[in-house]
């Protein structure tokens, strides 16, 4: 398995999980960064006019990426991580998926969340990555054990 852990983290929680997963999987690590970083006000889900609320209410929203040099072509398995926003992936994940060719690749989702599951996120992202196989992964919340993550990755039989 030639794996990449690509992740978007607005507050640092998903970044922590991604780093432990990359070590456990022996994978390269890549941070998906927005061209305009999110502020605390942008992430205020209780404010319907906050940036994240506006983006999540517009299914066609595609926040710009800071760069477009993710090493996707060099990997056959992509672990794709993000915080759950409004019960699904933030729309910057669609931007990322639509920027690169994931045809023939396996994408394994992982997420951090204060209370939501992955739900139907894999199905919702499929149209942004035609030709890819997107698998529901798991939530990686709280204190993570590298050994447990190695066992999980091994159990995926990728």
MDTraj code that builds the backbone (N, CA, C; nanometers):
import mdtraj as md
import numpy as np

residues = "UNK UNK UNK UNK UNK UNK UNK UNK UNK UNK UNK UNK UNK UNK UNK UNK UNK UNK UNK UNK UNK UNK UNK UNK UNK UNK UNK UNK UNK UNK UNK UNK UNK UNK UNK UNK UNK UNK UNK UNK UNK UNK UNK UNK UNK UNK UNK UNK UNK UNK UNK UNK UNK UNK UNK UNK UNK UNK UNK UNK UNK UNK UNK UNK UNK UNK UNK UNK UNK UNK UNK UNK UNK UNK UNK UNK UNK UNK UNK UNK UNK UNK UNK UNK UNK UNK UNK UNK UNK UNK UNK UNK UNK UNK UNK UNK UNK UNK UNK UNK UNK UNK UNK UNK UNK UNK UNK UNK UNK UNK UNK UNK UNK UNK UNK UNK UNK UNK UNK UNK UNK UNK UNK UNK UNK UNK UNK UNK UNK UNK UNK UNK UNK UNK UNK UNK UNK UNK UNK UNK UNK UNK UNK UNK UNK UNK UNK UNK UNK UNK UNK UNK UNK UNK UNK UNK UNK UNK".split()
xyz = np.array([
    [0.0849, -0.1181, 0.0000],
    [0.0000, 0.0000, 0.0000],
    [0.0895, 0.1244, 0.0000],
    [0.0671, 0.2103, -0.0966],
    [0.1374, 0.3375, -0.1048],
    [0.0366, 0.4447, -0.0656],
    [0.0408, 0.4866, 0.0616],
    [-0.0659, 0.5695, 0.1164],
    [-0.0248, 0.7141, 0.1423],
    [-0.1247, 0.7997, 0.1310],
    [-0.1137, 0.9408, 0.1643],
    [-0.2246, 0.9728, 0.2636],
    [-0.1915, 1.0442, 0.3684],
    [-0.2928, 1.0989, 0.4584],
    [-0.3046, 1.2465, 0.4230],
    [-0.4172, 1.2832, 0.3635],
    [-0.4459, 1.4225, 0.3284],
    [-0.5558, 1.4695, 0.4224],
    [-0.5386, 1.5879, 0.4790],
    [-0.6371, 1.6321, 0.5773],
    [-0.6576, 1.7826, 0.5727],
    [-0.7775, 1.8233, 0.6125],
    [-0.8121, 1.9632, 0.6343],
    [-0.8452, 1.9760, 0.7823],
    [-0.7857, 2.0739, 0.8465],
    [-0.8097, 2.0952, 0.9885],
    [-0.8264, 2.2441, 1.0134],
    [-0.9428, 2.2829, 1.0615],
    [-0.9688, 2.4246, 1.0866],
    [-0.9235, 2.4671, 1.2261],
    [-0.9279, 2.3752, 1.3216],
    [-0.8948, 2.4123, 1.4600],
    [-0.7814, 2.3303, 1.5204],
    [-0.7270, 2.2353, 1.4461],
    [-0.6144, 2.1569, 1.4948],
    [-0.6478, 2.0148, 1.5364],
    [-0.7739, 1.9831, 1.5606],
    [-0.8112, 1.8480, 1.6039],
    [-0.7850, 1.7433, 1.4959],
    [-0.8254, 1.7727, 1.3747],
    [-0.8060, 1.6771, 1.2663],
    [-0.6572, 1.6641, 1.2332],
    [-0.5810, 1.7711, 1.2482],
    [-0.4364, 1.7649, 1.2238],
    [-0.3706, 1.6656, 1.3187],
    [-0.4078, 1.6698, 1.4450],
    [-0.3516, 1.5758, 1.5436],
    [-0.3832, 1.4323, 1.5039],
    [-0.5077, 1.4065, 1.4682],
    [-0.5495, 1.2713, 1.4289],
    [-0.4750, 1.2266, 1.3034],
    [-0.4603, 1.3167, 1.2064],
    [-0.3930, 1.2833, 1.0802],
    [-0.2479, 1.2445, 1.1031],
    [-0.1810, 1.3135, 1.1919],
    [-0.0397, 1.2843, 1.2184],
    [-0.0225, 1.1473, 1.2813],
    [-0.1107, 1.1111, 1.3741],
    [-0.1027, 0.9781, 1.4355],
    [-0.1354, 0.8706, 1.3318],
    [-0.2366, 0.8947, 1.2489],
    [-0.2742, 0.7984, 1.1457],
    [-0.1610, 0.7795, 1.0444],
    [-0.0993, 0.8887, 1.0018],
    [0.0104, 0.8782, 0.9045],
    [0.1241, 0.7935, 0.9601],
    [0.1564, 0.8124, 1.0858],
    [0.2625, 0.7331, 1.1480],
    [0.2216, 0.5864, 1.1559],
    [0.0978, 0.5607, 1.1965],
    [0.0490, 0.4231, 1.2098],
    [0.0435, 0.3520, 1.0753],
    [0.0091, 0.4251, 0.9701],
    [-0.0065, 0.3654, 0.8371],
    [0.1224, 0.3698, 0.7556],
    [0.2257, 0.4338, 0.8062],
    [0.3483, 0.4495, 0.7285],
    [0.3232, 0.5311, 0.6036],
    [0.2374, 0.6320, 0.6163],
    [0.1917, 0.7100, 0.5012],
    [0.2552, 0.8484, 0.4985],
    [0.2605, 0.9061, 0.3798],
    [0.2999, 1.0457, 0.3655],
    [0.1865, 1.1325, 0.4186],
    [0.2179, 1.2563, 0.4516],
    [0.1210, 1.3479, 0.5120],
    [0.1112, 1.4748, 0.4288],
    [-0.0115, 1.5218, 0.4057],
    [-0.0341, 1.6444, 0.3289],
    [-0.1499, 1.7208, 0.3917],
    [-0.1279, 1.8482, 0.4195],
    [-0.2352, 1.9317, 0.4751],
    [-0.3051, 2.0078, 0.3634],
    [-0.4360, 1.9953, 0.3590],
    [-0.5200, 2.0709, 0.2660],
    [-0.5456, 2.2060, 0.3320],
    [-0.4931, 2.3118, 0.2716],
    [-0.5058, 2.4449, 0.3303],
    [-0.5930, 2.5335, 0.2417],
    [-0.6833, 2.6082, 0.3042],
    [-0.7620, 2.7043, 0.2265],
    [-0.6764, 2.8243, 0.1881],
    [-0.7056, 2.8853, 0.0746],
    [-0.6331, 3.0053, 0.0322],
    [-0.6487, 3.1155, 0.1364],
    [-0.7666, 3.1221, 0.1961],
    [-0.7938, 3.2176, 0.3036],
    [-0.8213, 3.1360, 0.4297],
    [-0.7298, 3.1388, 0.5268],
    [-0.7496, 3.0593, 0.6489],
    [-0.8791, 3.0982, 0.7217],
    [-0.9354, 3.0012, 0.7910],
    [-1.0574, 3.0246, 0.8678],
    [-1.0238, 3.0870, 1.0023],
    [-1.1007, 3.1878, 1.0404],
    [-1.0870, 3.2501, 1.1719],
    [-1.1896, 3.1879, 1.2663],
    [-1.1783, 3.2199, 1.3920],
    [-1.2780, 3.1733, 1.4884],
    [-1.4178, 3.2191, 1.4507],
    [-1.4301, 3.3436, 1.4056],
    [-1.5608, 3.3955, 1.3639],
    [-1.6140, 3.3187, 1.2429],
    [-1.5250, 3.2817, 1.1522],
    [-1.5653, 3.2050, 1.0336],
    [-1.6255, 3.0702, 1.0713],
    [-1.5809, 3.0142, 1.1832],
    [-1.6226, 2.8800, 1.2247],
    [-1.7424, 2.8809, 1.3194],
    [-1.7985, 2.9962, 1.3465],
    [-1.9113, 3.0065, 1.4392],
    [-2.0378, 2.9522, 1.3746],
    [-2.0658, 2.8256, 1.4004],
    [-2.1800, 2.7588, 1.3373],
    [-2.3138, 2.8148, 1.3847],
    [-2.3133, 2.8896, 1.4923],
    [-2.4384, 2.9485, 1.5421],
    [-2.4732, 3.0783, 1.4685],
    [-2.3792, 3.1323, 1.3928],
    [-2.3999, 3.2536, 1.3140],
    [-2.4277, 3.2130, 1.1696],
    [-2.5496, 3.2328, 1.1245],
    [-2.5869, 3.1922, 0.9890],
    [-2.5112, 3.2698, 0.8806],
    [-2.4466, 3.3802, 0.9182],
    [-2.3709, 3.4595, 0.8225],
    [-2.2212, 3.4308, 0.8291],
    [-2.1805, 3.3394, 0.9182],
    [-2.0381, 3.3058, 0.9250],
    [-1.9959, 3.2367, 0.7960],
    [-1.8691, 3.2447, 0.7672],
    [-1.8164, 3.1870, 0.6430],
    [-1.8493, 3.0386, 0.6299],
    [-1.8271, 2.9621, 0.7369],
    [-1.8538, 2.8182, 0.7283],
    [-2.0023, 2.7901, 0.7081],
    [-2.0881, 2.8679, 0.7730],
    [-2.2325, 2.8481, 0.7555],
    [-2.2752, 2.8785, 0.6125],
    [-2.2236, 2.9867, 0.5577],
    [-2.2579, 3.0247, 0.4205],
    [-2.2102, 2.9174, 0.3227],
    [-2.0855, 2.8706, 0.3406],
    [-2.0323, 2.7672, 0.2514],
    [-2.1127, 2.6378, 0.2599],
    [-2.1464, 2.5973, 0.3802],
    [-2.2164, 2.4696, 0.3969],
    [-2.3612, 2.4760, 0.3501],
    [-2.4181, 2.5950, 0.3448],
    [-2.5544, 2.6096, 0.2944],
    [-2.5604, 2.6186, 0.1426],
    [-2.4450, 2.6292, 0.0792],
    [-2.4371, 2.6358, -0.0667],
    [-2.3628, 2.5119, -0.1164],
    [-2.4350, 2.4144, -0.1667],
    [-2.3741, 2.2877, -0.2121],
    [-2.2754, 2.3083, -0.3267],
    [-2.2801, 2.4236, -0.3924],
    [-2.1864, 2.4523, -0.5015],
    [-2.0644, 2.5304, -0.4550],
    [-2.0576, 2.5607, -0.3268],
    [-1.9433, 2.6344, -0.2728],
    [-1.8164, 2.5510, -0.2873],
    [-1.7115, 2.6131, -0.3352],
    [-1.5824, 2.5474, -0.3501],
    [-1.4735, 2.6445, -0.3054],
    [-1.4454, 2.6488, -0.1741],
    [-1.3404, 2.7382, -0.1251],
    [-1.2072, 2.7081, -0.1947],
    [-1.1350, 2.8141, -0.2271],
    [-1.0078, 2.7989, -0.2979],
    [-0.9019, 2.7353, -0.2091],
    [-0.8133, 2.6595, -0.2720],
    [-0.7022, 2.5952, -0.2031],
    [-0.5807, 2.6883, -0.2029],
    [-0.4990, 2.6791, -0.0979],
    [-0.3771, 2.7597, -0.0894],
    [-0.2743, 2.7142, -0.1912],
    [-0.2738, 2.5842, -0.2217],
    [-0.1812, 2.5315, -0.3220],
    [-0.2454, 2.4120, -0.3913],
    [-0.1851, 2.3714, -0.4987],
    [-0.2380, 2.2576, -0.5739],
    [-0.1259, 2.1594, -0.6049],
    [-0.0427, 2.1337, -0.5037],
    [0.0698, 2.0434, -0.5252],
    [0.0642, 1.9186, -0.4374],
    [-0.0557, 1.8738, -0.4055],
    [-0.0693, 1.7501, -0.3281],
    [-0.0151, 1.6337, -0.4112],
    [0.0596, 1.5430, -0.3496],
    [0.1193, 1.4314, -0.4241],
    [0.0216, 1.3159, -0.4481],
    [-0.0965, 1.3467, -0.4941],
    [-0.2015, 1.2465, -0.5146],
    [-0.1610, 1.1422, -0.6176],
    [-0.1027, 1.1851, -0.7278],
    [-0.0691, 1.0926, -0.8371],
    [0.0280, 0.9833, -0.7933],
    [0.1076, 1.0105, -0.6915],
    [0.2093, 0.9160, -0.6454],
    [0.1554, 0.8085, -0.5513],
    [0.0285, 0.8157, -0.5146],
    [-0.0285, 0.7256, -0.4144],
    [-0.1520, 0.6536, -0.4682],
    [-0.1716, 0.5305, -0.4220],
    [-0.2908, 0.4561, -0.4645],
    [-0.3995, 0.4539, -0.3586],
    [-0.3631, 0.4819, -0.2328],
    [-0.4604, 0.4898, -0.1237],
    [-0.4472, 0.6271, -0.0592],
    [-0.5608, 0.6943, -0.0457],
    [-0.5636, 0.8255, 0.0163],
    [-0.6540, 0.8178, 0.1389],
    [-0.5979, 0.8411, 0.2556],
    [-0.6794, 0.8588, 0.3758],
    [-0.7126, 1.0074, 0.3785],
    [-0.8402, 1.0394, 0.3748],
    [-0.8848, 1.1780, 0.3624],
    [-0.9585, 1.2195, 0.4891],
    [-0.9014, 1.3169, 0.5599],
    [-0.9563, 1.3566, 0.6884],
    [-1.0060, 1.4996, 0.6927],
    [-1.1034, 1.5215, 0.7784],
    [-1.1675, 1.6526, 0.7913],
    [-1.2550, 1.6541, 0.9163],
    [-1.2891, 1.7725, 0.9646],
    [-1.3886, 1.7814, 1.0707],
    [-1.5281, 1.7669, 1.0082],
    [-1.6200, 1.7102, 1.0805],
    [-1.7581, 1.7037, 1.0323],
    [-1.8227, 1.8405, 1.0544],
    [-1.8732, 1.8972, 0.9476],
    [-1.9471, 2.0243, 0.9552],
    [-2.0871, 1.9967, 0.9028],
    [-2.1857, 2.0287, 0.9784],
    [-2.3244, 2.0133, 0.9371],
    [-2.3499, 1.8714, 0.8846],
    [-2.2995, 1.7731, 0.9569],
    [-2.3219, 1.6300, 0.9312],
    [-2.2529, 1.5757, 0.8066],
    [-2.1559, 1.6497, 0.7528],
    [-2.0854, 1.6032, 0.6333],
    [-1.9470, 1.6683, 0.6256],
    [-1.8777, 1.6475, 0.5153],
    [-1.7455, 1.7077, 0.4953],
    [-1.7593, 1.8544, 0.4577],
    [-1.6670, 1.9390, 0.5031],
    [-1.6658, 2.0786, 0.4582],
    [-1.6488, 2.0839, 0.3060],
    [-1.7016, 2.1873, 0.2439],
    [-1.6981, 2.1950, 0.0976],
    [-1.5569, 2.2085, 0.0407],
    [-1.4586, 2.2459, 0.1220],
    [-1.3203, 2.2494, 0.0725],
    [-1.2727, 2.1085, 0.0375],
    [-1.3348, 2.0067, 0.0949],
    [-1.3010, 1.8683, 0.0594],
    [-1.3456, 1.8403, -0.0842],
    [-1.4603, 1.8952, -0.1237],
    [-1.5031, 1.8825, -0.2639],
    [-1.4040, 1.9539, -0.3556],
    [-1.3589, 2.0720, -0.3139],
    [-1.2592, 2.1445, -0.3937],
    [-1.1366, 2.0567, -0.4156],
    [-1.0868, 1.9967, -0.3077],
    [-0.9686, 1.9114, -0.3147],
    [-0.9920, 1.7928, -0.4080],
    [-1.1033, 1.7237, -0.3912],
    [-1.1322, 1.6057, -0.4736],
    [-1.1460, 1.6418, -0.6217],
    [-1.2048, 1.7569, -0.6487],
    [-1.2273, 1.7978, -0.7876],
    [-1.1009, 1.8520, -0.8543],
    [-1.0000, 1.8847, -0.7769],
    [-0.8758, 1.9400, -0.8306],
    [-0.7831, 1.8334, -0.8885],
    [-0.7931, 1.7110, -0.8362],
    [-0.7005, 1.6040, -0.8739],
    [-0.7750, 1.4875, -0.9380],
    [-0.7014, 1.4007, -1.0046],
    [-0.7588, 1.2809, -1.0649],
    [-0.7449, 1.1644, -0.9656],
    [-0.8564, 1.1205, -0.9121],
    [-0.8570, 1.0098, -0.8167],
    [-0.9047, 0.8791, -0.8810],
    [-0.9175, 0.8772, -1.0105],
    [-0.9644, 0.7583, -1.0802],
    [-0.8731, 0.6396, -1.0497],
    [-0.9337, 0.5278, -1.0110],
    [-0.8597, 0.4068, -0.9792],
    [-0.8000, 0.4048, -0.8389],
    [-0.8172, 0.5113, -0.7645],
    [-0.7614, 0.5183, -0.6294],
    [-0.8675, 0.4820, -0.5251],
    [-0.8207, 0.4405, -0.4087],
    [-0.9096, 0.4143, -0.2966],
    [-0.8946, 0.5281, -0.1972],
    [-1.0063, 0.5862, -0.1603],
    [-1.0091, 0.6945, -0.0628],
    [-1.0787, 0.6421, 0.0624],
    [-1.0096, 0.6502, 0.1750],
    [-1.0660, 0.6076, 0.3032],
    [-1.0877, 0.7328, 0.3865],
    [-1.2118, 0.7578, 0.4226],
    [-1.2443, 0.8771, 0.4988],
    [-1.2161, 0.8582, 0.6471],
    [-1.1727, 0.9660, 0.7113],
    [-1.1688, 0.9719, 0.8572],
    [-1.2054, 1.1141, 0.8964],
    [-1.2595, 1.1278, 1.0147],
    [-1.3077, 1.2593, 1.0553],
    [-1.2974, 1.2769, 1.2059],
    [-1.3055, 1.4025, 1.2446],
    [-1.3208, 1.4381, 1.3844],
    [-1.4563, 1.5063, 1.3962],
    [-1.5193, 1.4883, 1.5116],
    [-1.6524, 1.5440, 1.5279],
    [-1.6864, 1.5571, 1.6753],
    [-1.7613, 1.6604, 1.7041],
    [-1.8088, 1.6800, 1.8400],
    [-1.9309, 1.5970, 1.8725],
    [-1.9900, 1.5318, 1.7740],
    [-2.1082, 1.4520, 1.8037],
    [-2.1712, 1.3826, 1.6845],
    [-2.1310, 1.4178, 1.5641],
    [-2.1895, 1.3578, 1.4441],
    [-2.1042, 1.2415, 1.3955],
    [-2.1694, 1.1489, 1.3244],
    [-2.0979, 1.0382, 1.2611],
    [-2.0630, 1.0785, 1.1180],
    [-1.9972, 0.9887, 1.0451],
    [-1.9698, 1.0132, 0.9038],
    [-2.0974, 1.0097, 0.8203],
    [-2.1998, 0.9430, 0.8711],
    [-2.3280, 0.9386, 0.8018],
    [-2.3137, 0.8982, 0.6569],
    [-2.3689, 0.9777, 0.5665],
    [-2.3642, 0.9464, 0.4230],
    [-2.2589, 1.0300, 0.3507],
    [-2.1529, 1.0675, 0.4219],
    [-2.0488, 1.1525, 0.3636],
    [-1.9836, 1.0884, 0.2418],
    [-1.9546, 0.9590, 0.2477],
    [-1.8897, 0.8919, 0.1338],
    [-1.9753, 0.9058, 0.0079],
    [-2.1024, 0.8813, 0.0198],
    [-2.1924, 0.8934, -0.0955],
    [-2.1996, 1.0377, -0.1442],
    [-2.1985, 1.1321, -0.0524],
    [-2.2074, 1.2733, -0.0892],
    [-2.0828, 1.3210, -0.1627],
    [-1.9682, 1.2617, -0.1335],
    [-1.8430, 1.3030, -0.1975],
    [-1.8145, 1.2309, -0.3292],
    [-1.8830, 1.1222, -0.3556],
    [-1.8509, 1.0389, -0.4727],
    [-1.8521, 1.1167, -0.6037],
    [-1.9468, 1.2070, -0.6224],
    [-1.9534, 1.2807, -0.7493],
    [-1.8345, 1.3753, -0.7677],
    [-1.7649, 1.4091, -0.6605],
    [-1.6468, 1.4950, -0.6711],
    [-1.5200, 1.4166, -0.7043],
    [-1.5275, 1.2835, -0.6975],
    [-1.4107, 1.1992, -0.7275],
    [-1.4524, 1.0826, -0.8166],
    [-1.4940, 1.1122, -0.9408],
    [-1.5373, 1.0043, -1.0293],
    [-1.4251, 0.9028, -1.0531],
    [-1.4620, 0.7766, -1.0514],
    [-1.3649, 0.6708, -1.0752],
    [-1.2906, 0.6249, -0.9517],
    [-1.3104, 0.6921, -0.8412],
    [-1.2458, 0.6519, -0.7153],
    [-1.3402, 0.5635, -0.6356],
    [-1.2808, 0.4826, -0.5516],
    [-1.3587, 0.4023, -0.4578],
    [-1.3462, 0.4727, -0.3229],
    [-1.4581, 0.5252, -0.2717],
    [-1.4575, 0.5970, -0.1444],
    [-1.5177, 0.5071, -0.0372],
    [-1.4390, 0.4846, 0.0675],
    [-1.4824, 0.3991, 0.1777],
    [-1.5096, 0.4815, 0.3024],
    [-1.6163, 0.4452, 0.3717],
    [-1.6385, 0.5030, 0.5031],
    [-1.5263, 0.4551, 0.5925],
    [-1.4641, 0.5444, 0.6600],
    [-1.3586, 0.5083, 0.7532],
    [-1.4132, 0.5109, 0.8938],
    [-1.3587, 0.6014, 0.9733],
    [-1.4048, 0.6104, 1.1106],
    [-1.3752, 0.7475, 1.1678],
    [-1.4403, 0.7748, 1.2789],
    [-1.4111, 0.8961, 1.3532],
    [-1.2834, 0.8737, 1.4329],
    [-1.1988, 0.9726, 1.4362],
    [-1.0746, 0.9661, 1.5127],
    [-1.0757, 1.0805, 1.6140],
    [-1.1556, 1.0623, 1.7178],
    [-1.1700, 1.1631, 1.8219],
    [-1.0892, 1.1266, 1.9454],
    [-1.0528, 1.2281, 2.0210],
    [-0.9899, 1.2050, 2.1501],
    [-0.8477, 1.1522, 2.1399],
    [-0.8063, 1.0845, 2.2447],
    [-0.6707, 1.0287, 2.2514],
    [-0.6637, 0.9060, 2.1605],
    [-0.5672, 0.9064, 2.0713],
    [-0.5559, 0.7986, 1.9730],
    [-0.4372, 0.7095, 2.0043],
    [-0.4557, 0.5817, 1.9829],
    [-0.3513, 0.4832, 2.0072],
    [-0.2974, 0.4373, 1.8721],
    [-0.1680, 0.4555, 1.8510],
    [-0.1072, 0.4196, 1.7230],
    [-0.1270, 0.2710, 1.6907],
    [-0.1171, 0.1863, 1.7900],
    [-0.1366, 0.0421, 1.7687],
    [-0.2766, 0.0100, 1.7214],
    [-0.3759, 0.0754, 1.7811],
    [-0.5142, 0.0550, 1.7377],
    [-0.5327, 0.0995, 1.5926],
    [-0.4707, 0.2109, 1.5577],
    [-0.4833, 0.2595, 1.4200],
    [-0.4114, 0.1675, 1.3220],
    [-0.2962, 0.1121, 1.3604],
    [-0.2274, 0.0145, 1.2745],
    [-0.3183, -0.1054, 1.2491],
    [-0.3843, -0.1530, 1.3536],
    [-0.4752, -0.2676, 1.3390],
    [-0.5925, -0.2333, 1.2476],
    [-0.6459, -0.1130, 1.2616],
    [-0.7575, -0.0700, 1.1771],
    [-0.7136, -0.0639, 1.0305],
    [-0.5993, -0.0002, 1.0043],
    [-0.5483, 0.0103, 0.8674],
    [-0.5236, -0.1278, 0.8085],
    [-0.4623, -0.2152, 0.8853],
    [-0.4358, -0.3515, 0.8400],
    [-0.5648, -0.4254, 0.8083],
    [-0.6663, -0.4037, 0.8900],
    [-0.7958, -0.4689, 0.8709],
    [-0.8705, -0.4215, 0.7465],
    [-0.8315, -0.3074, 0.6929],
    [-0.8956, -0.2574, 0.5710],
    [-0.8556, -0.3387, 0.4491],
    [-0.7432, -0.4113, 0.4574],
    [-0.6928, -0.4973, 0.3498],
    [-0.6825, -0.4213, 0.2168],
    [-0.6109, -0.3103, 0.2208],
    [-0.5967, -0.2259, 0.1017],
    [-0.4775, -0.2669, 0.0173],
])
top = md.Topology()
chain = top.add_chain()
for i, resn in enumerate(residues, 1):
    res = top.add_residue(resn, chain, resSeq=i)
    for name in ("N", "CA", "C"):
        top.add_atom(name, md.element.get_by_symbol(name[0]), res)
traj = md.Trajectory(xyz[None], top)
